[in-house]
Amino acid sequence: FLPVSQLSSKNYPRVEDGDKNKILTLLKKLVAQELEVRILDADRETEKLIVSEKAAQKEKDREVISGLSIGDVVEGEVSGVVDFGAFVKFFPPNIDTTGLTEENKLEGLVHISELAWQLIENPRDIVKVGQKVGAQIIGLENEKISLSMRALEKDPWSKLEYKVGDVAKGAVHRINHFGAFVYLNKDIHGLAHVSEMGEMFPGKNINELIKVGGEYSWKILSSEPKEHRMGLVLVTGKAEKSSKADK
């Protein structure tokens, strides 16, 4: 018996919505295929044999991975998108790929936090299966490869134009129990904490003051570019300085 969890990355049925019928359809394609597996458990009395394709593949992958280094840049293709990130298949860098097949590719994970610099709620908004992407290797642990796509892009917080005390336009991205996430532009975001809103507008509920998608004027209370954090508070009346939201 080969459990689904013990299939290699090549044959593992990644179905974005987790539909059992779709998973079964993909698994049926393995019927009559020959797989290389490692025996995990053998019970003579019950005549049960548990095998793993993933375990057999790990040994091969470890040998290839030993030639990789943190900082290497790879070009690959998105092989799967899940709630916590995206899987990317790629050939090891700096090798002749002539005659190589899909089976010779390695697979790494780009965690949701490493897909791009902006806040991401759904990785599917950033990448799609089959998309060609570049990524940098940021972690190697046994057969696990951690990748980063945002590492190849300039950090928009590295030269932050916004300063504490500035007032700028910003669109409300999300509201929750502790405040509102606001985008001043497509990359720079800040948090308007509910406590600050309460002090500025006593007796008012945050949902009475702002709506998701609405654009308002915000005063920057704090800024921590290295941590990608910014504190904001809603202001009324004429902005103190010109809006930088479009810069």
C-alpha positions as CSV (number, residue, x, y, z in Angstrom):
1,F,0.0,0.0,0.0
2,L,1.3,3.4,-1.0
3,P,-0.5,6.2,1.0
4,V,-1.2,9.4,-0.9
5,S,1.0,11.3,1.6
6,Q,3.9,9.1,0.5
7,L,3.8,10.0,-3.2
8,S,6.6,12.1,-4.6
9,S,6.1,15.7,-5.5
10,K,5.8,14.7,-9.2
11,N,2.8,12.4,-8.5
12,Y,1.2,14.0,-5.5
13,P,-2.4,15.1,-6.5
14,R,-2.4,18.8,-5.8
15,V,-6.0,20.0,-6.1
16,E,-6.5,23.6,-5.0
17,D,-10.1,23.2,-3.8
18,G,-9.4,19.8,-2.2
19,D,-12.2,18.1,-4.2
20,K,-12.0,14.4,-3.5
21,N,-13.3,13.4,-6.9
22,K,-10.6,15.4,-8.6
23,I,-8.0,13.8,-6.4
24,L,-9.3,10.4,-7.2
25,T,-9.2,11.1,-10.9
26,L,-5.5,12.1,-10.7
27,L,-4.7,9.0,-8.6
28,K,-6.3,6.7,-11.1
29,K,-3.8,7.9,-13.7
30,L,-1.1,6.1,-11.7
31,V,-2.7,2.7,-12.4
32,A,-0.3,0.4,-14.2
33,Q,2.5,2.9,-13.8
34,E,5.8,1.6,-12.4
35,L,7.1,3.6,-9.4
36,E,10.3,3.4,-7.5
37,V,9.5,3.1,-3.8
38,R,11.1,2.4,-0.4
39,I,9.6,-0.1,2.0
40,L,8.5,1.6,5.2
41,D,6.8,-1.3,7.0
42,A,6.5,-5.0,6.4
43,D,4.3,-7.2,8.5
44,R,4.5,-10.9,7.5
45,E,1.6,-12.0,9.8
46,T,-0.9,-9.6,8.2
47,E,0.8,-9.7,4.8
48,K,0.9,-5.9,4.7
49,L,3.6,-3.9,3.0
50,I,3.7,-0.1,3.3
51,V,5.8,1.7,0.7
52,S,6.8,5.3,0.0
53,E,7.7,6.9,-3.3
54,K,8.6,10.1,-1.5
55,A,11.2,8.3,0.7
56,A,12.9,6.8,-2.4
57,Q,13.0,10.1,-4.1
58,K,14.4,11.9,-1.1
59,E,17.8,10.1,-1.4
60,K,18.1,11.2,-5.0
61,D,17.1,14.7,-4.2
62,R,19.5,15.0,-1.3
63,E,22.4,14.2,-3.6
64,V,21.4,16.9,-6.0
65,I,20.5,19.4,-3.3
66,S,24.0,19.0,-1.8
67,G,25.2,20.9,-4.9
68,L,22.9,23.9,-4.2
69,S,23.7,26.9,-2.1
70,I,21.7,29.6,-0.3
71,G,21.6,32.6,-2.6
72,D,21.4,30.6,-5.8
73,V,18.9,32.0,-8.3
74,V,16.7,29.6,-10.2
75,E,14.2,29.7,-13.0
76,G,11.2,27.5,-12.7
77,E,7.5,26.8,-13.2
78,V,4.8,27.0,-10.5
79,S,3.7,23.4,-10.0
80,G,1.1,24.0,-7.3
81,V,-0.6,26.8,-5.3
82,V,-1.8,26.3,-1.8
83,D,-3.1,28.5,1.0
84,F,0.4,28.9,2.5
85,G,2.4,29.5,-0.7
86,A,3.4,28.1,-4.0
87,F,5.5,25.1,-5.1
88,V,8.0,25.7,-7.9
89,K,9.8,23.1,-10.0
90,F,13.2,23.9,-11.4
91,F,16.4,22.4,-12.8
92,P,19.4,22.8,-10.6
93,P,21.3,26.0,-11.7
94,N,24.5,25.9,-13.7
95,I,24.0,22.5,-15.3
96,D,23.5,21.3,-18.8
97,T,19.8,20.5,-19.1
98,T,20.1,18.7,-22.4
99,G,18.3,15.4,-22.3
100,L,16.9,16.0,-18.8
101,T,13.2,15.4,-18.1
102,E,10.6,16.6,-15.6
103,E,11.8,13.8,-13.3
104,N,15.2,15.6,-13.0
105,K,13.6,18.7,-11.6
106,L,13.7,19.7,-8.0
107,E,10.8,21.3,-6.2
108,G,10.9,24.1,-3.6
109,L,8.3,26.1,-1.7
110,V,7.8,29.8,-1.9
111,H,6.0,30.7,1.4
112,I,3.2,33.2,1.1
113,S,5.3,35.8,2.9
114,E,8.1,35.3,0.2
115,L,5.9,35.7,-2.9
116,A,5.9,39.5,-3.0
117,W,6.5,42.5,-0.7
118,Q,2.9,43.5,-0.3
119,L,0.4,41.8,2.1
120,I,-1.0,38.7,0.6
121,E,-4.1,36.9,1.6
122,N,-4.4,34.5,-1.2
123,P,-1.3,33.2,-3.1
124,R,-3.6,32.5,-6.1
125,D,-3.8,36.3,-6.6
126,I,-0.1,36.4,-7.2
127,V,0.9,33.2,-9.1
128,K,-0.8,30.6,-11.2
129,V,0.1,26.9,-11.9
130,G,2.3,26.8,-15.0
131,Q,3.6,30.3,-14.6
132,K,7.3,30.8,-15.2
133,V,9.0,32.5,-12.3
134,G,12.4,33.3,-10.9
135,A,13.3,32.7,-7.3
136,Q,16.3,32.7,-4.9
137,I,17.1,29.8,-2.6
138,I,16.8,31.1,1.0
139,G,16.8,27.8,2.9
140,L,18.1,24.2,2.5
141,E,17.2,21.6,5.1
142,N,17.6,17.9,4.2
143,E,15.5,17.5,1.1
144,K,13.4,20.7,1.7
145,I,14.2,23.8,-0.4
146,S,12.8,27.2,0.6
147,L,12.6,29.8,-2.1
148,S,11.8,33.5,-2.3
149,M,10.4,35.4,-5.3
150,R,10.4,38.8,-3.5
151,A,14.2,38.5,-2.8
152,L,14.7,39.2,-6.5
153,E,12.7,42.4,-6.3
154,K,13.8,45.7,-4.7
155,D,12.3,46.2,-1.2
156,P,9.9,49.1,-1.6
157,W,10.5,49.9,2.1
158,S,14.2,50.4,1.6
159,K,13.7,54.0,0.5
160,L,10.5,55.0,2.2
161,E,9.2,58.4,1.1
162,Y,6.7,58.6,3.9
163,K,7.7,60.2,7.2
164,V,6.2,60.3,10.7
165,G,3.8,63.3,10.7
166,D,2.9,63.1,7.0
167,V,-0.7,62.9,5.9
168,A,-1.4,60.8,2.9
169,K,-4.3,59.2,1.1
170,G,-4.7,55.5,1.6
171,A,-7.3,52.8,0.7
172,V,-8.7,50.5,3.4
173,H,-7.7,46.9,2.6
174,R,-9.1,45.0,5.5
175,I,-10.9,45.7,8.8
176,N,-10.7,43.4,11.8
177,H,-11.2,43.5,15.6
178,F,-7.9,45.4,16.3
179,G,-7.9,47.9,13.4
180,A,-7.7,48.5,9.7
181,F,-5.0,47.6,7.2
182,V,-4.4,50.5,4.8
183,Y,-2.5,50.7,1.6
184,L,-0.8,54.1,0.9
185,N,0.3,52.7,-2.5
186,K,0.5,49.2,-4.0
187,D,3.4,48.2,-1.8
188,I,3.4,50.3,1.3
189,H,0.8,49.5,4.0
190,G,0.1,50.5,7.5
191,L,-2.2,49.6,10.5
192,A,-4.7,52.0,11.9
193,H,-5.1,50.6,15.4
194,V,-8.6,50.6,16.8
195,S,-7.4,52.3,20.0
196,E,-6.0,55.2,18.1
197,M,-9.3,55.5,16.2
198,G,-11.2,55.5,19.5
199,E,-9.1,58.3,20.9
200,M,-9.5,60.4,17.7
201,F,-13.2,59.7,17.3
202,P,-14.6,58.9,20.8
203,G,-17.9,56.9,20.8
204,K,-17.5,55.9,17.1
205,N,-17.2,52.4,15.9
206,I,-14.5,51.8,13.3
207,N,-17.0,50.4,10.9
208,E,-19.0,53.7,11.1
209,L,-15.9,55.7,10.2
210,I,-14.4,53.7,7.3
211,K,-15.3,51.0,4.7
212,V,-13.2,48.4,3.0
213,G,-12.1,49.8,-0.4
214,G,-12.7,53.4,0.6
215,E,-9.9,56.0,0.4
216,Y,-9.3,58.3,3.3
217,S,-6.6,60.7,4.6
218,W,-4.3,59.1,7.2
219,K,-1.6,60.6,9.5
220,I,1.5,58.6,10.0
221,L,2.1,58.0,13.7
222,S,5.1,55.6,13.5
223,S,7.3,54.1,10.9
224,E,9.6,51.0,11.1
225,P,10.9,50.3,7.5
226,K,13.1,47.4,8.5
227,E,10.1,45.6,10.1
228,H,7.7,46.8,7.3
229,R,5.5,48.4,9.9
230,M,3.7,51.7,9.9
231,G,1.2,53.1,12.4
232,L,-1.7,55.3,11.0
233,V,-4.6,57.2,12.3
234,L,-7.6,58.6,10.4
235,V,-7.7,62.4,10.0
236,T,-10.4,64.7,8.9
237,G,-10.4,68.0,7.1
238,K,-7.7,69.2,4.7
239,A,-4.6,67.1,4.5
240,E,-1.5,68.7,6.1
241,K,0.7,67.7,3.1
242,S,0.1,66.6,-0.4
243,S,-0.9,63.0,-0.9
244,K,1.8,60.6,-1.8
245,A,-0.5,57.7,-2.5
246,D,0.2,57.7,-6.3
247,K,4.0,58.0,-6.0
